[in-house]
Amino acid sequence: MVKAIRFSETGGPEVLRLEEVEVGEPGPGKVRVRHSHVAVNFIDIYFRTGRYPLKLPNGLGSDAVGVVEAVGENVTEVSPGDRVGYLLGPQGAYSDVRIMPANVLIPLPDGVSDSTAATLMMKGMTAQYLFRQVYPLQGGETILYHAAAGGVGLIACQWAKALAVTMIGTVSTDQKAEAARANGCAHVIVTARESIPERVKEITDGKGVPVVYDSVGKDTLMDSLDCLQPRGALISNGTSSGPVVIDTALLAAKGSIWVTRPAMVHYATPREKMLEMASELFDLVLAGKIVSEPGQTFPLADAAEAHRALEGRKTVGSTVLVP
């Protein structure tokens, strides 16, 4: 028996319970992984609250790192003793040990620690597909990125700098502004006291930006549209403040704006693509261009407290559970 966070009803953080579960041996094509670090992502809150429905009872969490303990028949991707991470597959990463499909596991290179990898599996790969696939940045652009001091945001700051992209980031506090600047964000807007469109127009000499990456959603929608150049792109990659609902006539009025709501699974599959993405990410880490460690760490049993901190906007960078 091992420990895992489970929930049988949707609701607040209090629905999360630490329970004993039986794992057993991996079947064909499956692997048993013992976790060292488990990432907490905002999407976990969507599942917990029911915004993204799950069959209940269920586990929670989509990405973690650890070591392969055992493999089932027909597994060629990894071997016992390999250090691995993952970001795709069924919910249930909030656990000591679990069974995973072998084809979603990503081998971790020497030189990248488990704690670093735990901040990169979902968040670093998200930065990769946003910047390199959804709207491929070439270098020289000026972009707007919301939540620049979040788990993905701090990695995005560094990736933008590595690409010679001028990043304008939004944050909610001066502490978060300092973190964004320290990670390479060229301009930081503190939303509690500054107008996002006014500052963006000031920074860009009135031109606006060609692309906005917006993980906030409802509360920043109009500001995002007002910052875009004609025929610009709104990348709606999250809805932490609520869902985005747009009248398409507004897109025309704002300058024939393009909007997309990307999902990782459509950019990180098949497996070969996922490994290419991870290789580009880890190359930047090994080159010292992306440095990432957890901003805050909680014991696995305190997953509810981790959710409260994340929802309360009290976190900077990545949040990690340690079994």
NUGU-884257 format. One record per residue (C-alpha): residue in three letters; x, y, z. Coordinates in steps of 0.1 Angstrom, whole numbers, plus 5000, padded with zeros to 4 digits. Example, Ala and Ser with C-alpha at 12.3 -4.5 7.8 and 13.67 -1.06 7.14 Angstrom:
NUGU-884257
residu c1 c2 c3
ALA 5123 4955 5078;
SER 5137 4989 5071;
***
This chain:
NUGU-884257
residu c1 c2 c3
MET 5000 5000 5000;
VAL 5012 5035 4991;
LYS 4999 5070 4998;
ALA 4979 5091 4973;
ILE 4958 5122 4973;
ARG 4922 5113 4962;
PHE 4889 5131 4960;
SER 4854 5118 4958;
GLU 4835 5151 4952;
THR 4843 5184 4937;
GLY 4848 5215 4957;
GLY 4874 5235 4977;
PRO 4908 5223 4988;
GLU 4892 5204 5017;
VAL 4879 5177 4994;
LEU 4915 5164 4989;
ARG 4922 5134 5011;
LEU 4954 5114 5017;
GLU 4945 5077 5013;
GLU 4963 5044 5011;
VAL 4960 5028 4977;
GLU 4973 4995 4962;
VAL 4995 4998 4932;
GLY 5007 4963 4923;
GLU 5029 4953 4894;
PRO 5029 4970 4859;
GLY 5011 4952 4831;
PRO 5021 4951 4794;
GLY 5033 4985 4782;
LYS 5032 4999 4817;
VAL 5058 5011 4842;
ARG 5058 5015 4880;
VAL 5073 5049 4890;
ARG 5083 5060 4925;
HIS 5080 5098 4927;
SER 5105 5122 4942;
HIS 5087 5154 4933;
VAL 5052 5161 4921;
ALA 5042 5193 4904;
VAL 5011 5214 4912;
ASN 4995 5231 4883;
PHE 4965 5254 4880;
ILE 4948 5229 4858;
ASP 4947 5206 4889;
ILE 4923 5232 4905;
TYR 4901 5230 4874;
PHE 4897 5192 4879;
ARG 4892 5196 4917;
THR 4865 5222 4913;
GLY 4847 5203 4885;
ARG 4854 5229 4858;
TYR 4871 5201 4839;
PRO 4849 5170 4847;
LEU 4864 5137 4860;
LYS 4848 5105 4869;
LEU 4849 5103 4907;
PRO 4864 5092 4929;
ASN 4897 5099 4913;
GLY 4933 5110 4918;
LEU 4948 5143 4909;
GLY 4979 5157 4892;
SER 4993 5154 4858;
ASP 5030 5156 4861;
ALA 5058 5143 4883;
VAL 5094 5130 4883;
GLY 5109 5100 4898;
VAL 5126 5066 4892;
VAL 5114 5036 4873;
GLU 5109 5007 4898;
ALA 5096 4980 4875;
VAL 5085 4976 4839;
GLY 5058 4953 4823;
GLU 5061 4932 4792;
ASN 5069 4949 4759;
VAL 5083 4980 4774;
THR 5113 4993 4754;
GLU 5111 5031 4762;
VAL 5127 5029 4797;
SER 5144 5005 4822;
PRO 5144 5000 4859;
GLY 5165 5026 4876;
ASP 5159 5053 4849;
ARG 5151 5088 4861;
VAL 5120 5099 4843;
GLY 5093 5126 4842;
TYR 5059 5129 4826;
LEU 5032 5154 4818;
LEU 5006 5133 4799;
GLY 4985 5104 4809;
PRO 4958 5098 4835;
GLN 4952 5119 4866;
GLY 4969 5106 4898;
ALA 5004 5121 4900;
TYR 4998 5132 4936;
SER 5011 5100 4950;
ASP 5042 5081 4963;
VAL 5041 5055 4935;
ARG 5019 5048 4905;
ILE 5016 5028 4873;
MET 5021 5048 4841;
PRO 5020 5040 4804;
ALA 5056 5037 4792;
ASN 5051 5058 4761;
VAL 5044 5090 4781;
LEU 5076 5088 4801;
ILE 5105 5112 4793;
PRO 5140 5102 4803;
LEU 5158 5129 4824;
PRO 5193 5138 4813;
ASP 5222 5138 4837;
GLY 5228 5174 4849;
VAL 5191 5181 4854;
SER 5181 5174 4890;
ASP 5148 5160 4900;
SER 5138 5192 4917;
THR 5145 5212 4885;
ALA 5128 5187 4863;
ALA 5097 5188 4885;
THR 5093 5225 4876;
LEU 5097 5219 4839;
MET 5077 5188 4828;
MET 5044 5207 4824;
LYS 5055 5243 4828;
GLY 5087 5242 4807;
MET 5070 5221 4780;
THR 5041 5246 4780;
ALA 5066 5275 4774;
GLN 5081 5254 4746;
TYR 5048 5248 4727;
LEU 5036 5284 4733;
PHE 5068 5301 4720;
ARG 5080 5275 4695;
GLN 5048 5260 4681;
VAL 5015 5279 4688;
TYR 5030 5313 4677;
PRO 5066 5305 4667;
LEU 5088 5334 4679;
GLN 5117 5342 4656;
GLY 5135 5368 4678;
GLY 5131 5405 4678;
GLU 5094 5406 4686;
THR 5079 5424 4715;
ILE 5053 5403 4732;
LEU 5028 5405 4761;
TYR 5027 5377 4786;
HIS 5003 5376 4815;
ALA 5012 5361 4849;
ALA 5049 5365 4842;
ALA 5059 5354 4878;
GLY 5039 5322 4877;
GLY 5054 5287 4872;
VAL 5053 5289 4834;
GLY 5059 5326 4835;
LEU 5093 5326 4850;
ILE 5104 5300 4825;
ALA 5089 5320 4797;
CYS 5108 5351 4809;
GLN 5141 5332 4804;
TRP 5131 5316 4772;
ALA 5121 5349 4757;
LYS 5155 5364 4767;
ALA 5172 5334 4751;
LEU 5153 5340 4719;
ALA 5161 5378 4719;
VAL 5124 5385 4724;
THR 5114 5416 4743;
MET 5088 5404 4769;
ILE 5063 5426 4786;
GLY 5050 5407 4816;
THR 5021 5414 4839;
VAL 5021 5406 4876;
SER 5000 5414 4906;
THR 5026 5426 4932;
ASP 5060 5443 4934;
GLN 5075 5411 4948;
LYS 5064 5392 4917;
ALA 5077 5421 4895;
GLU 5111 5416 4910;
ALA 5110 5379 4903;
ALA 5100 5385 4866;
ARG 5127 5410 4861;
ALA 5153 5388 4877;
ASN 5144 5361 4852;
GLY 5148 5382 4821;
CYS 5114 5400 4816;
ALA 5123 5433 4799;
HIS 5092 5453 4811;
VAL 5069 5445 4840;
ILE 5034 5459 4845;
VAL 5020 5457 4881;
THR 4983 5454 4874;
ALA 4972 5467 4908;
ARG 4983 5502 4899;
GLU 4990 5503 4861;
SER 4968 5501 4830;
ILE 4980 5473 4809;
PRO 4970 5488 4775;
GLU 4984 5522 4784;
ARG 5018 5508 4794;
VAL 5020 5485 4764;
LYS 5013 5513 4740;
GLU 5039 5534 4758;
ILE 5065 5507 4756;
THR 5057 5500 4719;
ASP 5054 5536 4708;
GLY 5017 5531 4702;
LYS 5021 5501 4679;
GLY 5009 5473 4703;
VAL 5022 5438 4702;
PRO 5018 5410 4676;
VAL 5009 5384 4702;
VAL 4995 5381 4737;
TYR 4998 5350 4758;
ASP 4969 5351 4783;
SER 4965 5324 4809;
VAL 4943 5346 4831;
GLY 4912 5346 4809;
LYS 4880 5366 4817;
ASP 4896 5394 4837;
THR 4923 5403 4811;
LEU 4904 5396 4779;
MET 4896 5432 4769;
ASP 4931 5444 4780;
SER 4947 5417 4759;
LEU 4926 5426 4728;
ASP 4934 5463 4733;
CYS 4972 5456 4733;
LEU 4972 5437 4700;
GLN 4983 5451 4666;
PRO 4958 5446 4637;
ARG 4958 5409 4627;
GLY 4975 5401 4660;
ALA 4971 5368 4678;
LEU 4956 5361 4712;
ILE 4969 5329 4727;
SER 4943 5320 4753;
ASN 4963 5294 4772;
GLY 4944 5294 4806;
THR 4914 5307 4824;
SER 4924 5313 4860;
SER 4900 5341 4864;
GLY 4871 5325 4845;
PRO 4863 5313 4810;
VAL 4868 5334 4779;
VAL 4837 5342 4759;
ILE 4842 5363 4728;
ASP 4817 5378 4703;
THR 4835 5373 4669;
ALA 4823 5407 4658;
LEU 4846 5421 4685;
LEU 4876 5404 4670;
ALA 4869 5422 4637;
ALA 4864 5455 4655;
LYS 4897 5451 4674;
GLY 4917 5446 4642;
SER 4908 5412 4627;
ILE 4923 5394 4657;
TRP 4932 5357 4656;
VAL 4923 5336 4688;
THR 4934 5301 4697;
ARG 4929 5280 4728;
PRO 4957 5254 4726;
ALA 4960 5222 4745;
MET 4993 5204 4752;
VAL 4981 5170 4740;
HIS 4977 5184 4704;
TYR 5013 5197 4704;
ALA 5032 5170 4724;
THR 5020 5139 4705;
PRO 5030 5116 4690;
ARG 5058 5105 4714;
GLU 5086 5116 4690;
LYS 5073 5152 4691;
MET 5072 5151 4729;
LEU 5108 5140 4731;
GLU 5118 5167 4706;
MET 5102 5193 4728;
ALA 5119 5180 4759;
SER 5152 5179 4742;
GLU 5150 5216 4732;
LEU 5140 5225 4768;
PHE 5167 5205 4785;
ASP 5193 5218 4761;
LEU 5185 5253 4773;
VAL 5187 5242 4809;
LEU 5221 5224 4804;
ALA 5234 5255 4786;
GLY 5224 5276 4817;
LYS 5199 5297 4797;
ILE 5169 5284 4818;
VAL 5174 5280 4856;
SER 5144 5267 4875;
GLU 5138 5254 4910;
PRO 5106 5252 4930;
GLY 5094 5285 4944;
GLN 5076 5267 4973;
THR 5075 5230 4984;
PHE 5048 5212 5004;
PRO 5046 5176 5018;
LEU 5023 5154 4997;
ALA 4999 5153 5027;
ASP 4995 5191 5025;
ALA 4983 5192 4989;
ALA 4952 5211 5001;
GLU 4974 5238 5015;
ALA 4993 5240 4982;
HIS 4960 5246 4964;
ARG 4950 5273 4988;
ALA 4983 5291 4983;
LEU 4980 5288 4945;
GLU 4944 5300 4944;
GLY 4952 5328 4967;
ARG 4980 5341 4944;
LYS 5005 5336 4972;
THR 5030 5317 4952;
VAL 5059 5327 4930;
GLY 5072 5303 4904;
SER 5065 5266 4906;
THR 5048 5247 4935;
VAL 5059 5212 4942;
LEU 5048 5183 4965;
VAL 5073 5160 4980;
PRO 5061 5125 4988;
***
